[in-house]
Amino acid sequence: MIENQGKNRICQIELDEKSIIRRNADIEHEKRVAIFDLLETNHFAPKAKLSHDYPGPFHVQLRIEENRLAIDLKTEDLKALSTLVLPLSSLRRVIKEYFIICDSYYDAVKTATPQQLEAFDMVRRTLHNEGSTILKERIKNKIDIDFETARRLFTLICVLQIR
């Protein structure tokens, strides 16, 4: 059951399939989980005035355009509202480090001890939280989101950034 039934939320989200270059089962799983969790509960309130003062909920498409994140906002019935563009430069370092630790974690799963895997996971979560905090800060003038929404959006941005 969806907990978040208010207007200030994402009711549907999709990633531009042309932006996703590399896929594997782990990436697809992370994407599905992030989307499911995001749709279960989120807070998403654009700050700009939208067509016809549309209050939400929002159908959102994420895509990469010229090394920037484009967030296409649509009404629940898919009428275009606005496109918000966010430079990704402030997230590049943490995304790169996050990819490195995730790759190391997936390699370590085969041979590492539970304690080693826990250490990898702790670093992975720390980087994920850092990226989520940066995203929340960078987007705050355009969209009001809570931390959990930022976490799930960060995961989806990472999926779009995988090369």
N, C-alpha and C positions, 0 to 999 in steps of 0.2 A: 504494500500500500504506500502511495506517495504521501509523505508527511507534509510537504510544502505545497499547499494549494493556493497561496496568495498570488498576487499579481507580479510582485518583484522576484521573478524566478525564471529559470530556463525550463521550458516545457519539452524541448527537443534540441538535441545537439548533434552536429555531424562534422566530420573532418573532410576537407577537400581531398578526395582520393588521389588527385594528380600531385598533391604535395607529399604524399607518403611514398618514399622511394623503396625502402627496405622493409620487408615483413618477415616475421617468423612467429611461431606459436606463442612465445613469451610476450612479444610486443602486442600481438592481437589480444591476448588474454588481459594484459594491463590496460589496453584501450577499452575493452568491453567492461571491465570492472570499474574503471574511472567513469565511464558514461553512465553505467547503472547507478553507481553511488551518487553521482552528480544529479541525476534526475530524481533520485529518492528525496534528497533534501539539498537545497541551495538557496542562496540569496544573491540576486542579480538585478541591480537597479541602475540603468543608464541615467546619467545626469543631464544629458542634452535633451532639449525638447524634441520629441519625435512626432512624426506625421499624425495629425488628428489627435494629438496628446495621448497617443496609445500608452496605456499604463502597464502592459504586459498581460500574460506571460509571453516569453520570447522563444522563437525558434532561432538558434544560433548556428552559424557555420564558421568554422575556423579554417584559415588557409594562410599559406606563406606567400607573400607578394613582395618581390624585390628585397629580400632579407628582413622583412617586417611581418608582424602578425596582423592579418586583416580579420576583423570580427564582423561578419555580416549579420545584422539584426533583421528579423522578419517577425511579422505577427504570427499568432498561433495558426492562422490559416494561410501562411506563407506569402503575405504581401510584404514587399521590401520596405524597410524603414530607414536604415542607415548602415553605413560601414564605418567602423572605428579602426584606426590603424595605430599600432603600437610598435615602436622600434624594439628590437630584441637585443640590442647591444648590451644592455645592463644584465641580461640573463645568460649571455654567451659563456662566460667563465663557469658559472655554476652548472649549466647544462653539460658542458664538456666534462667537468669533473664527475657529474652524476652518471654520464654514460660510461666513463672509465670504471667507476666503482660497480656499476651494474654489470658490465662485462666481466669484471673480476669476480663478482659474486656468482654469476652463472657458470663461470669456469670452475670456481672453487666448490660448487655444489657436489661435484663428482668425487672430490678427494678430501675436502676440508673437514675438520672436526666441528661438532656443534658449536663450540665456543668461538672458533674462527668465523663460522657463518654468522653467528650473532654479532660479532664485531663488524663484519662487512655490512650487515643489515642496519646496525646502529649508525654507521657512517652514511649509508644510503639514505636513511630517514632524515639525518641531520641536513644533508645536502638538499633533499626534497623540501624540507621545511624552509631552508634558506631561499631556495628558488621561489617558493610560494609566498614568502614574505616580500621578496623583491617585486614579484608580479603584483601583489596586492598594493604595494606602495606606488608602483609605476602606473597602475590603472586607476588609482583612486580619483583622479580628476575627471575621468570619463565614465567610470562605472563603479558603483558601490557593491563590493562583494565581501563575504565573510571569509575567514581563513580556510575553512573546509572547502568552500567553492574554489578558492585560489589553489589549494592543493590539487584538486581534481583537474582544474584547467592547466596547471603546470604539467601534470602527467600528459595531458593531450597535446600540449605545445611540444613536449619532448618527443612524442610520437611523430609529430610533423617535422621535427628537426633531425631525425635519424637519417644518416647518409650511409 
